[in-house]
Amino acid sequence: MADSFAAQTIESIRRALTARFEAAGIESAALDARMLTGAVLDLDLTGLIAQGLRQLDEDDAARLDAFARRRLAGEPIARILGTKEFWGLPLKLSADTLVPRADTETVVEAALGVLRAEGRTQEPLRIADLGTGSGAILLALLTELPKATGVGTDLSAAALDTARANAQGVGLAARSRFLVSDYADGLSGQFDLIVSNPPYIRSADIPTLAPEVRDHDPHLALDGGLDGLDAYRRIAPRAAALLADGGLLVLEIGQGQGGAVTPLVSAAGLTVMGSVRADLAGIGRAVVAGKIALGKPD
């Protein structure tokens, strides 16, 4: 394939790549072809169009060929490029982190919605992100809460290295820290907001996942145990103990898990706030609960 790319124009290569991806059943064929070509040439869409008649040299052709082969083998674009945008933030990825998904922005939106309604966005809030991975949720929240500080925990030290690099890259290193911990086990003190996108896929369902997820995302961040609820059983009571009065817990959940997760949260002594928040596809995606101070009305 590389030989065919060399000395061809950018426009003809994009068209050829799109056709090849479409033939392989890749739904986002045109977008993927544009992103890979742009990454190799360091051009955005405007640049690709403006330089459509430019020909690739052998080095660029070889790099694009390598990228294309990886995509055809089922590797996600974000893994190939090593970055993914989340909440407008360009985040680095590694083999030890999930690729942040747009669905997870529901957790950020849900937390901010309550804080805004309560007039708390300018307070010096203390945030914990359990199983932080790339740091996506924590960093998104810190961009919107200018006086907040946060800690991200993860079992993977390598994942935390990625999260630290992301915090540095988006200018939030001074307000964030990262700790090797099994969810909240290594935390102390009180927090105003605890968030988590824990593993929630049932163990038996892992082999049925799309290859982009099954073969490339770390299973540690996917496998939620026999019924997919192991993490919630761990997180809910620890969160209840760590939250300050009036504090919030926001959890991402899998499709159809709201009816199982909300009782676990309630049993831990937290008050579920409203219905499960839905993502853009209308799927219940985030459970929000609060710690009500004793002596105060619900």
C-alpha positions in Angstrom: 0.0 0.0 0.0 2.9 2.4 0.8 4.2 2.3 -2.8 0.7 3.3 -4.0 0.6 6.3 -1.6 4.0 7.7 -2.7 3.8 10.4 -5.3 0.0 10.5 -5.1 -1.9 13.6 -4.2 -3.4 14.1 -0.8 -6.9 14.2 -2.3 -6.5 10.9 -4.2 -5.0 9.2 -1.2 -7.9 10.3 1.0 -10.4 8.9 -1.5 -8.5 5.7 -1.8 -8.2 5.2 1.9 -11.9 6.0 2.4 -12.8 3.3 -0.2 -10.6 0.8 1.5 -12.0 1.5 4.9 -15.6 1.3 3.5 -14.8 -2.1 2.0 -13.6 -3.3 5.4 -16.9 -2.2 7.0 -15.6 0.8 8.9 -18.5 3.1 9.4 -16.5 6.2 9.9 -14.4 5.6 6.8 -14.2 9.1 5.4 -13.5 10.7 8.8 -10.9 8.0 9.6 -9.1 8.6 6.3 -9.1 12.3 6.9 -7.8 12.0 10.5 -5.0 9.6 9.6 -3.9 11.6 6.6 -4.0 14.8 8.6 -2.0 13.3 11.4 0.8 12.2 9.1 1.0 15.5 7.4 0.2 17.7 10.4 -2.7 19.3 8.6 -6.3 20.1 9.7 -9.2 19.7 7.3 -8.7 23.2 5.8 -5.0 22.4 5.2 -5.9 19.0 3.6 -8.3 20.7 1.2 -5.9 23.6 0.4 -3.0 21.2 -0.3 -5.1 18.6 -2.0 -2.8 18.5 -5.0 0.3 18.0 -2.9 2.1 14.7 -3.4 3.3 12.5 -0.5 7.0 11.7 -0.3 8.1 8.1 0.6 8.5 8.7 4.3 5.0 10.1 4.7 3.6 7.4 2.5 5.2 4.7 4.7 3.8 6.3 7.9 0.3 6.5 6.4 0.5 2.9 5.3 1.4 1.8 8.8 -1.5 3.8 10.2 -3.9 2.4 7.6 -2.9 -1.2 8.3 -3.5 -0.7 12.0 -6.9 0.8 11.4 -7.8 -2.1 9.1 -6.8 -4.5 11.8 -9.4 -3.0 14.1 -7.3 -0.6 16.2 -9.3 2.6 17.1 -8.2 5.9 15.6 -7.6 7.3 19.1 -5.2 4.5 19.8 -3.3 5.0 16.6 -3.0 8.7 17.1 -2.4 8.4 20.9 -4.8 11.2 21.7 -8.5 11.8 22.2 -10.4 15.0 22.9 -12.7 15.0 25.9 -14.7 18.0 27.1 -12.6 20.0 24.6 -9.3 18.9 26.2 -6.7 17.1 24.1 -5.7 14.1 26.2 -2.9 11.6 25.7 -3.7 7.9 25.8 -1.7 4.8 26.7 -2.2 1.1 26.7 -3.2 1.4 30.4 -6.1 3.9 29.9 -9.5 3.7 28.4 -10.3 5.8 25.3 -12.5 8.6 26.8 -16.0 8.4 25.3 -18.5 11.2 24.7 -21.0 9.2 26.9 -18.7 9.8 29.9 -19.2 13.6 29.5 -22.6 12.9 31.0 -20.9 12.4 34.4 -19.3 15.9 34.1 -22.5 17.5 33.0 -24.5 15.9 35.8 -22.0 17.0 38.5 -21.8 20.6 37.1 -25.6 20.8 36.8 -26.1 20.2 40.5 -23.2 22.4 41.5 -24.5 25.3 39.3 -28.0 24.9 40.7 -26.6 25.1 44.2 -24.4 28.1 43.4 -21.2 26.2 44.3 -19.1 26.5 41.2 -16.8 29.2 42.7 -16.1 27.3 45.9 -12.8 25.7 46.7 -14.3 22.2 46.2 -12.3 19.1 46.8 -12.8 16.4 44.2 -11.9 12.7 43.9 -12.0 10.8 40.7 -11.9 7.0 41.4 -10.3 4.9 38.6 -9.2 8.1 36.9 -7.4 6.5 33.9 -6.3 9.3 31.6 -7.7 11.8 34.1 -10.5 12.8 31.7 -13.3 13.4 34.2 -11.2 15.1 36.9 -9.5 17.5 34.4 -12.8 18.3 32.7 -14.3 19.3 36.1 -11.3 21.3 37.1 -11.5 23.4 33.9 -15.1 24.4 34.9 -14.5 24.8 38.7 -11.6 27.3 38.9 -11.1 27.1 42.7 -11.4 23.4 43.0 -8.6 20.9 43.5 -8.7 17.2 42.9 -7.1 13.8 43.3 -7.3 10.9 40.8 -6.8 7.4 41.9 -6.0 4.3 39.9 -4.6 0.8 40.4 -2.3 1.3 37.4 0.8 3.4 38.0 1.2 3.6 34.3 -2.2 5.1 33.8 -1.5 7.7 36.4 1.7 8.7 34.6 -0.6 9.4 31.6 -3.0 11.3 33.8 -0.2 13.5 35.2 1.1 14.2 31.7 -2.4 15.2 30.7 -2.8 17.5 33.7 0.5 19.1 32.8 -0.5 19.5 29.2 -3.8 21.3 29.9 -2.3 23.5 32.6 -4.0 21.8 35.6 -1.0 20.1 37.3 -1.0 22.6 40.2 -4.6 21.8 41.1 -4.4 18.0 40.7 -2.6 15.0 42.1 -2.7 11.3 41.4 -2.4 8.4 43.7 -2.1 4.7 43.2 -5.1 3.3 45.1 -7.9 0.8 44.8 -10.7 3.2 44.2 -10.9 5.3 47.5 -8.9 3.0 49.7 -5.9 5.3 49.9 -7.9 8.5 50.4 -8.6 10.4 53.7 -10.3 13.6 54.7 -13.5 14.9 53.2 -14.5 15.5 49.6 -17.2 17.7 48.2 -17.5 15.7 45.0 -16.6 12.1 44.2 -16.9 10.9 40.6 -16.1 7.6 38.9 -16.4 5.7 35.6 -15.7 2.3 37.0 -15.6 -1.0 35.2 -19.2 -2.2 34.7 -19.1 -4.8 32.0 -20.1 -8.3 33.1 -17.2 -10.7 32.9 -19.0 -13.0 30.6 -19.8 -10.2 28.2 -16.2 -9.1 27.6 -15.6 -11.5 24.7 -18.7 -10.1 22.9 -17.5 -6.5 23.0 -16.6 -4.7 19.7 -13.0 -5.5 18.8 -11.9 -1.9 19.2 -12.8 -2.2 22.9 -12.2 -5.9 23.6 -8.8 -6.0 22.0 -7.4 -2.6 22.8 -8.9 -1.2 26.1 -7.4 -2.5 29.3 -9.6 -5.3 30.7 -8.9 -4.0 34.3 -10.9 -0.9 33.3 -13.8 -3.0 31.7 -14.5 -6.0 33.8 -17.1 -5.3 36.5 -17.3 -8.9 37.8 -20.0 -11.5 37.5 -22.9 -9.0 37.4 -21.0 -5.9 36.5 -21.6 -4.3 39.9 -18.5 -5.2 41.8 -17.0 -1.6 41.6 -20.3 0.0 42.8 -20.4 -2.2 45.9 -16.8 -1.1 46.7 -17.3 2.6 45.9 -20.7 3.4 47.5 -19.8 2.9 51.2 -16.4 4.4 50.9 -17.8 7.4 49.1 -20.4 7.8 51.8 -17.7 7.9 54.5 -15.5 10.4 52.6 -18.1 12.9 51.4 -18.6 16.1 53.4 -22.2 17.0 54.3 -23.8 18.2 51.1 -21.2 16.4 49.0 -22.1 14.7 45.8 -21.3 11.2 44.3 -21.7 10.9 40.5 -21.2 7.4 38.9 -21.2 6.4 35.3 -23.2 3.2 34.8 -23.8 0.8 31.9 -27.0 0.5 29.9 -29.9 -0.8 32.1 -27.9 -0.7 35.4 -29.7 2.2 37.0 -32.2 -0.1 38.8 -29.3 -2.1 40.4 -26.9 0.7 41.2 -29.3 3.2 42.8 -30.2 0.7 45.6 -26.5 0.1 46.3 -26.0 3.9 46.7 -29.1 4.3 48.9 -28.0 1.4 51.1 -24.7 3.2 51.7 -26.7 6.1 53.3 -26.6 8.5 50.3 -29.7 10.1 48.8 -30.2 9.5 45.1 -31.0 12.9 43.5 -33.6 12.6 40.7 -33.6 10.0 37.9 -30.6 8.5 36.1 -29.1 11.1 33.8 -29.2 10.0 30.1 -26.5 10.4 27.6 -27.0 11.9 24.1 -28.4 8.6 22.9 -31.0 8.6 25.6 -29.3 5.8 27.6 -29.2 6.1 31.4 -25.6 6.9 32.0 -25.1 8.7 35.4 -26.4 8.2 38.9 -26.2 11.3 41.2 -26.5 11.1 44.9 -25.9 13.4 47.8 -24.9 13.2 51.5 -27.6 15.0 53.4 -26.4 16.7 56.6 -28.1 15.4 59.7 -30.8 17.8 60.9 -31.4 19.3 57.4 -34.4 18.6 55.3 -34.0 16.4 52.2 
